[in-house]
């Protein structure tokens, strides 16, 4: 497994996929899966069951992981 050059907090640009051209901050790095989670990119709607904090339940927007080969580090 190669060492990732992208760290949490870095600004990256999406170079492939549906969100191509967008930039955002890395929220989380998943080195075992070779993926990163970027703020505001690859957002999916997830259904949430009612809980004590959220009595109604409903839908929540959640960022999904993107393969590290589809992002490029941007110099700030």
Backbone atoms as SQL, in Angstrom:
CREATE TABLE atoms (id INTEGER PRIMARY KEY, chain TEXT, resi INTEGER, resn TEXT, atom TEXT, x REAL, y REAL, z REAL);
INSERT INTO atoms VALUES
  (1, 'A', 1, 'UNK', 'N', 0.847, -1.174, 0.000),
  (2, 'A', 1, 'UNK', 'CA', 0.000, 0.000, 0.000),
  (3, 'A', 1, 'UNK', 'C', 0.902, 1.250, 0.000),
  (4, 'A', 2, 'UNK', 'N', 0.697, 2.147, -0.944),
  (5, 'A', 2, 'UNK', 'CA', 1.492, 3.356, -1.052),
  (6, 'A', 2, 'UNK', 'C', 1.020, 4.398, -0.041),
  (7, 'A', 3, 'UNK', 'N', 1.948, 5.234, 0.393),
  (8, 'A', 3, 'UNK', 'CA', 1.620, 6.304, 1.333),
  (9, 'A', 3, 'UNK', 'C', 0.885, 7.414, 0.589),
  (10, 'A', 4, 'UNK', 'N', -0.210, 7.899, 1.166),
  (11, 'A', 4, 'UNK', 'CA', -0.987, 8.958, 0.524),
  (12, 'A', 4, 'UNK', 'C', -0.309, 10.309, 0.733),
  (13, 'A', 5, 'UNK', 'N', -0.336, 11.157, -0.290),
  (14, 'A', 5, 'UNK', 'CA', 0.261, 12.473, -0.205),
  (15, 'A', 5, 'UNK', 'C', -0.760, 13.535, 0.211),
  (16, 'A', 6, 'UNK', 'N', -2.022, 13.121, 0.347),
  (17, 'A', 6, 'UNK', 'CA', -3.093, 14.045, 0.718),
  (18, 'A', 6, 'UNK', 'C', -3.427, 13.833, 2.187),
  (19, 'A', 7, 'UNK', 'N', -3.504, 14.942, 2.935),
  (20, 'A', 7, 'UNK', 'CA', -3.777, 14.888, 4.360),
  (21, 'A', 7, 'UNK', 'C', -5.099, 15.591, 4.672),
  (22, 'A', 8, 'UNK', 'N', -5.622, 15.346, 5.858),
  (23, 'A', 8, 'UNK', 'CA', -6.843, 16.004, 6.323),
  (24, 'A', 8, 'UNK', 'C', -6.583, 17.511, 6.397),
  (25, 'A', 9, 'UNK', 'N', -7.516, 18.297, 5.857),
  (26, 'A', 9, 'UNK', 'CA', -7.382, 19.750, 5.864),
  (27, 'A', 9, 'UNK', 'C', -6.818, 20.329, 4.582),
  (28, 'A', 10, 'UNK', 'N', -6.241, 19.508, 3.706),
  (29, 'A', 10, 'UNK', 'CA', -5.716, 19.980, 2.424),
  (30, 'A', 10, 'UNK', 'C', -6.863, 20.412, 1.512),
  (31, 'A', 11, 'UNK', 'N', -6.587, 21.357, 0.623),
  (32, 'A', 11, 'UNK', 'CA', -7.544, 21.748, -0.401),
  (33, 'A', 11, 'UNK', 'C', -7.247, 20.944, -1.655),
  (34, 'A', 12, 'UNK', 'N', -8.280, 20.292, -2.201),
  (35, 'A', 12, 'UNK', 'CA', -8.104, 19.459, -3.376),
  (36, 'A', 12, 'UNK', 'C', -9.114, 19.839, -4.451),
  (37, 'A', 13, 'UNK', 'N', -8.779, 19.457, -5.701),
  (38, 'A', 13, 'UNK', 'CA', -9.665, 19.666, -6.845),
  (39, 'A', 13, 'UNK', 'C', -10.041, 18.291, -7.387),
  (40, 'A', 14, 'UNK', 'N', -11.331, 18.109, -7.700),
  (41, 'A', 14, 'UNK', 'CA', -11.809, 16.850, -8.262),
  (42, 'A', 14, 'UNK', 'C', -11.466, 16.855, -9.754),
  (43, 'A', 15, 'UNK', 'N', -10.763, 15.812, -10.222),
  (44, 'A', 15, 'UNK', 'CA', -10.335, 15.771, -11.622),
  (45, 'A', 15, 'UNK', 'C', -11.078, 14.729, -12.440),
  (46, 'A', 16, 'UNK', 'N', -11.979, 13.956, -11.806),
  (47, 'A', 16, 'UNK', 'CA', -12.753, 12.948, -12.536),
  (48, 'A', 16, 'UNK', 'C', -14.063, 12.693, -11.804),
  (49, 'A', 17, 'UNK', 'N', -15.075, 12.303, -12.561),
  (50, 'A', 17, 'UNK', 'CA', -16.363, 11.964, -11.971),
  (51, 'A', 17, 'UNK', 'C', -17.404, 13.055, -12.144),
  (52, 'A', 18, 'UNK', 'N', -18.541, 12.885, -11.473),
  (53, 'A', 18, 'UNK', 'CA', -19.657, 13.820, -11.601),
  (54, 'A', 18, 'UNK', 'C', -19.323, 15.220, -11.086),
  (55, 'A', 19, 'UNK', 'N', -18.473, 15.328, -10.079),
  (56, 'A', 19, 'UNK', 'CA', -18.124, 16.613, -9.477),
  (57, 'A', 19, 'UNK', 'C', -16.837, 17.203, -10.049),
  (58, 'A', 20, 'UNK', 'N', -16.471, 16.804, -11.265),
  (59, 'A', 20, 'UNK', 'CA', -15.231, 17.251, -11.889),
  (60, 'A', 20, 'UNK', 'C', -15.164, 18.780, -11.929),
  (61, 'A', 21, 'UNK', 'N', -14.023, 19.325, -11.476),
  (62, 'A', 21, 'UNK', 'CA', -13.811, 20.765, -11.483),
  (63, 'A', 21, 'UNK', 'C', -14.079, 21.434, -10.143),
  (64, 'A', 22, 'UNK', 'N', -14.782, 20.777, -9.233),
  (65, 'A', 22, 'UNK', 'CA', -15.067, 21.355, -7.925),
  (66, 'A', 22, 'UNK', 'C', -13.832, 21.281, -7.036),
  (67, 'A', 23, 'UNK', 'N', -13.725, 22.236, -6.113),
  (68, 'A', 23, 'UNK', 'CA', -12.655, 22.204, -5.127),
  (69, 'A', 23, 'UNK', 'C', -13.271, 22.163, -3.736),
  (70, 'A', 24, 'UNK', 'N', -12.549, 21.596, -2.802),
  (71, 'A', 24, 'UNK', 'CA', -13.032, 21.515, -1.436),
  (72, 'A', 24, 'UNK', 'C', -11.943, 21.060, -0.493),
  (73, 'A', 25, 'UNK', 'N', -12.251, 21.122, 0.802),
  (74, 'A', 25, 'UNK', 'CA', -11.312, 20.731, 1.841),
  (75, 'A', 25, 'UNK', 'C', -11.514, 19.259, 2.191),
  (76, 'A', 26, 'UNK', 'N', -10.413, 18.549, 2.426),
  (77, 'A', 26, 'UNK', 'CA', -10.488, 17.140, 2.801),
  (78, 'A', 26, 'UNK', 'C', -10.944, 17.046, 4.250),
  (79, 'A', 27, 'UNK', 'N', -12.068, 16.342, 4.480),
  (80, 'A', 27, 'UNK', 'CA', -12.608, 16.166, 5.821),
  (81, 'A', 27, 'UNK', 'C', -12.036, 14.931, 6.494),
  (82, 'A', 28, 'UNK', 'N', -11.787, 13.877, 5.708),
  (83, 'A', 28, 'UNK', 'CA', -11.318, 12.618, 6.266),
  (84, 'A', 28, 'UNK', 'C', -10.528, 11.855, 5.213),
  (85, 'A', 29, 'UNK', 'N', -9.496, 11.132, 5.643),
  (86, 'A', 29, 'UNK', 'CA', -8.694, 10.295, 4.759),
  (87, 'A', 29, 'UNK', 'C', -8.874, 8.847, 5.199),
  (88, 'A', 30, 'UNK', 'N', -9.147, 7.963, 4.230),
  (89, 'A', 30, 'UNK', 'CA', -9.323, 6.533, 4.493),
  (90, 'A', 30, 'UNK', 'C', -8.200, 5.771, 3.788),
  (91, 'A', 31, 'UNK', 'N', -7.023, 5.643, 4.422),
  (92, 'A', 31, 'UNK', 'CA', -5.865, 5.049, 3.733),
  (93, 'A', 31, 'UNK', 'C', -6.027, 3.577, 3.380),
  (94, 'A', 32, 'UNK', 'N', -6.749, 2.798, 4.186),
  (95, 'A', 32, 'UNK', 'CA', -6.921, 1.373, 3.883),
  (96, 'A', 32, 'UNK', 'C', -7.746, 1.170, 2.622),
  (97, 'A', 33, 'UNK', 'N', -8.709, 2.066, 2.379),
  (98, 'A', 33, 'UNK', 'CA', -9.568, 1.975, 1.198),
  (99, 'A', 33, 'UNK', 'C', -9.042, 2.826, 0.051),
  (100, 'A', 34, 'UNK', 'N', -7.978, 3.632, 0.294),
  (101, 'A', 34, 'UNK', 'CA', -7.405, 4.532, -0.705),
  (102, 'A', 34, 'UNK', 'C', -8.413, 5.585, -1.159),
  (103, 'A', 35, 'UNK', 'N', -9.172, 6.136, -0.211),
  (104, 'A', 35, 'UNK', 'CA', -10.216, 7.109, -0.525),
  (105, 'A', 35, 'UNK', 'C', -10.132, 8.313, 0.409),
  (106, 'A', 36, 'UNK', 'N', -10.751, 9.418, -0.027),
  (107, 'A', 36, 'UNK', 'CA', -10.849, 10.628, 0.787),
  (108, 'A', 36, 'UNK', 'C', -12.291, 11.129, 0.757),
  (109, 'A', 37, 'UNK', 'N', -12.677, 11.868, 1.797),
  (110, 'A', 37, 'UNK', 'CA', -13.989, 12.503, 1.836),
  (111, 'A', 37, 'UNK', 'C', -13.760, 14.001, 1.720),
  (112, 'A', 38, 'UNK', 'N', -14.342, 14.621, 0.675),
  (113, 'A', 38, 'UNK', 'CA', -14.150, 16.033, 0.380),
  (114, 'A', 38, 'UNK', 'C', -15.437, 16.791, 0.687),
  (115, 'A', 39, 'UNK', 'N', -15.273, 17.949, 1.331),
  (116, 'A', 39, 'UNK', 'CA', -16.400, 18.781, 1.734),
  (117, 'A', 39, 'UNK', 'C', -17.195, 19.259, 0.512),
  (118, 'A', 40, 'UNK', 'N', -18.498, 18.953, 0.485),
  (119, 'A', 40, 'UNK', 'CA', -19.395, 19.429, -0.568),
  (120, 'A', 40, 'UNK', 'C', -19.340, 18.663, -1.873),
  (121, 'A', 41, 'UNK', 'N', -18.600, 17.575, -1.947),
  (122, 'A', 41, 'UNK', 'CA', -18.495, 16.796, -3.178),
  (123, 'A', 41, 'UNK', 'C', -19.026, 15.386, -2.965),
  (124, 'A', 42, 'UNK', 'N', -19.659, 14.842, -4.012),
  (125, 'A', 42, 'UNK', 'CA', -20.256, 13.513, -3.989),
  (126, 'A', 42, 'UNK', 'C', -21.219, 13.375, -2.815),
  (127, 'A', 43, 'UNK', 'N', -22.190, 14.286, -2.767),
  (128, 'A', 43, 'UNK', 'CA', -23.181, 14.309, -1.690),
  (129, 'A', 43, 'UNK', 'C', -24.323, 13.356, -2.031),
  (130, 'A', 44, 'UNK', 'N', -24.693, 12.510, -1.058),
  (131, 'A', 44, 'UNK', 'CA', -25.786, 11.561, -1.232),
  (132, 'A', 44, 'UNK', 'C', -26.823, 11.795, -0.142),
  (133, 'A', 45, 'UNK', 'N', -28.089, 11.526, -0.467),
  (134, 'A', 45, 'UNK', 'CA', -29.155, 11.628, 0.528),
  (135, 'A', 45, 'UNK', 'C', -29.282, 10.287, 1.227),
  (136, 'A', 46, 'UNK', 'N', -29.227, 10.297, 2.553),
  (137, 'A', 46, 'UNK', 'CA', -29.346, 9.087, 3.357),
  (138, 'A', 46, 'UNK', 'C', -30.606, 9.183, 4.203),
  (139, 'A', 47, 'UNK', 'N', -31.371, 8.094, 4.280),
  (140, 'A', 47, 'UNK', 'CA', -32.549, 8.030, 5.124),
  (141, 'A', 47, 'UNK', 'C', -32.113, 7.788, 6.566),
  (142, 'A', 48, 'UNK', 'N', -32.748, 8.516, 7.507),
  (143, 'A', 48, 'UNK', 'CA', -32.406, 8.400, 8.919),
  (144, 'A', 48, 'UNK', 'C', -33.651, 8.026, 9.702),
  (145, 'A', 49, 'UNK', 'N', -33.534, 6.993, 10.531),
  (146, 'A', 49, 'UNK', 'CA', -34.656, 6.578, 11.362),
  (147, 'A', 49, 'UNK', 'C', -34.840, 7.564, 12.521),
  (148, 'A', 50, 'UNK', 'N', -36.055, 7.679, 13.033),
  (149, 'A', 50, 'UNK', 'CA', -36.278, 8.554, 14.181),
  (150, 'A', 50, 'UNK', 'C', -35.500, 8.080, 15.414),
  (151, 'A', 51, 'UNK', 'N', -34.924, 9.037, 16.140),
  (152, 'A', 51, 'UNK', 'CA', -34.214, 8.760, 17.384),
  (153, 'A', 51, 'UNK', 'C', -34.690, 9.758, 18.438),
  (154, 'A', 52, 'UNK', 'N', -34.110, 9.696, 19.630),
  (155, 'A', 52, 'UNK', 'CA', -34.496, 10.648, 20.674),
  (156, 'A', 52, 'UNK', 'C', -34.107, 12.071, 20.298),
  (157, 'A', 53, 'UNK', 'N', -32.931, 12.259, 19.675),
  (158, 'A', 53, 'UNK', 'CA', -32.499, 13.595, 19.267),
  (159, 'A', 53, 'UNK', 'C', -33.287, 14.091, 18.054),
  (160, 'A', 54, 'UNK', 'N', -33.544, 13.198, 17.102),
  (161, 'A', 54, 'UNK', 'CA', -34.246, 13.532, 15.868),
  (162, 'A', 54, 'UNK', 'C', -35.548, 12.722, 15.843),
  (163, 'A', 55, 'UNK', 'N', -36.603, 13.265, 16.423),
  (164, 'A', 55, 'UNK', 'CA', -37.844, 12.513, 16.596),
  (165, 'A', 55, 'UNK', 'C', -38.575, 12.242, 15.285),
  (166, 'A', 56, 'UNK', 'N', -38.334, 13.073, 14.252),
  (167, 'A', 56, 'UNK', 'CA', -39.032, 12.876, 12.980),
  (168, 'A', 56, 'UNK', 'C', -38.298, 11.938, 12.032),
  (169, 'A', 57, 'UNK', 'N', -36.987, 11.886, 12.126),
  (170, 'A', 57, 'UNK', 'CA', -36.226, 11.118, 11.138),
  (171, 'A', 57, 'UNK', 'C', -36.108, 11.924, 9.863),
  (172, 'A', 58, 'UNK', 'N', -36.129, 11.269, 8.718),
  (173, 'A', 58, 'UNK', 'CA', -36.087, 11.980, 7.439),
  (174, 'A', 58, 'UNK', 'C', -34.839, 11.664, 6.636),
  (175, 'A', 59, 'UNK', 'N', -34.398, 12.673, 5.860),
  (176, 'A', 59, 'UNK', 'CA', -33.237, 12.500, 4.989),
  (177, 'A', 59, 'UNK', 'C', -32.122, 13.458, 5.396),
  (178, 'A', 60, 'UNK', 'N', -30.871, 12.981, 5.273),
  (179, 'A', 60, 'UNK', 'CA', -29.699, 13.769, 5.613),
  (180, 'A', 60, 'UNK', 'C', -28.747, 13.737, 4.423),
  (181, 'A', 61, 'UNK', 'N', -28.158, 14.881, 4.078),
  (182, 'A', 61, 'UNK', 'CA', -27.140, 14.930, 3.031),
  (183, 'A', 61, 'UNK', 'C', -25.797, 14.542, 3.645),
  (184, 'A', 62, 'UNK', 'N', -25.098, 13.592, 2.996),
  (185, 'A', 62, 'UNK', 'CA', -23.843, 13.072, 3.524),
  (186, 'A', 62, 'UNK', 'C', -22.815, 12.983, 2.407),
  (187, 'A', 63, 'UNK', 'N', -21.573, 13.421, 2.692),
  (188, 'A', 63, 'UNK', 'CA', -20.494, 13.299, 1.714),
  (189, 'A', 63, 'UNK', 'C', -19.999, 11.851, 1.683),
  (190, 'A', 64, 'UNK', 'N', -19.810, 11.333, 0.482),
  (191, 'A', 64, 'UNK', 'CA', -19.354, 9.956, 0.302),
  (192, 'A', 64, 'UNK', 'C', -17.879, 9.962, -0.127),
  (193, 'A', 65, 'UNK', 'N', -17.162, 8.850, 0.109),
  (194, 'A', 65, 'UNK', 'CA', -15.730, 8.795, -0.240),
  (195, 'A', 65, 'UNK', 'C', -15.480, 8.834, -1.753),
  (196, 'A', 66, 'UNK', 'N', -14.366, 9.459, -2.113),
  (197, 'A', 66, 'UNK', 'CA', -13.903, 9.551, -3.502),
  (198, 'A', 66, 'UNK', 'C', -12.527, 8.896, -3.562),
  (199, 'A', 67, 'UNK', 'N', -12.246, 8.150, -4.623),
  (200, 'A', 67, 'UNK', 'CA', -10.939, 7.526, -4.765),
  (201, 'A', 67, 'UNK', 'C', -9.861, 8.593, -4.850),
  (202, 'A', 68, 'UNK', 'N', -8.735, 8.347, -4.199),
  (203, 'A', 68, 'UNK', 'CA', -7.658, 9.332, -4.129),
  (204, 'A', 68, 'UNK', 'C', -7.071, 9.640, -5.511),
  (205, 'A', 69, 'UNK', 'N', -7.217, 8.722, -6.470),
  (206, 'A', 69, 'UNK', 'CA', -6.698, 8.966, -7.819),
  (207, 'A', 69, 'UNK', 'C', -7.535, 9.990, -8.579),
  (208, 'A', 70, 'UNK', 'N', -8.732, 10.306, -8.086),
  (209, 'A', 70, 'UNK', 'CA', -9.619, 11.265, -8.751),
  (210, 'A', 70, 'UNK', 'C', -9.520, 12.669, -8.163),
  (211, 'A', 71, 'UNK', 'N', -8.584, 12.904, -7.257),
  (212, 'A', 71, 'UNK', 'CA', -8.394, 14.237, -6.689),
  (213, 'A', 71, 'UNK', 'C', -6.956, 14.685, -6.878),
  (214, 'A', 72, 'UNK', 'N', -6.763, 16.012, -6.922),
  (215, 'A', 72, 'UNK', 'CA', -5.447, 16.589, -7.096),
  (216, 'A', 72, 'UNK', 'C', -5.276, 17.684, -6.060),
  (217, 'A', 73, 'UNK', 'N', -4.160, 17.696, -5.362),
  (218, 'A', 73, 'UNK', 'CA', -3.897, 18.696, -4.331),
  (219, 'A', 73, 'UNK', 'C', -3.700, 20.066, -4.985),
  (220, 'A', 74, 'UNK', 'N', -4.339, 21.093, -4.390),
  (221, 'A', 74, 'UNK', 'CA', -4.243, 22.460, -4.897),
  (222, 'A', 74, 'UNK', 'C', -3.420, 23.254, -3.905),
  (223, 'A', 75, 'UNK', 'N', -2.437, 23.984, -4.412),
  (224, 'A', 75, 'UNK', 'CA', -1.608, 24.829, -3.536),
  (225, 'A', 75, 'UNK', 'C', -2.412, 26.044, -3.133),
  (226, 'A', 76, 'UNK', 'N', -2.443, 26.322, -1.839),
  (227, 'A', 76, 'UNK', 'CA', -3.236, 27.438, -1.314),
  (228, 'A', 76, 'UNK', 'C', -2.534, 28.756, -1.430);
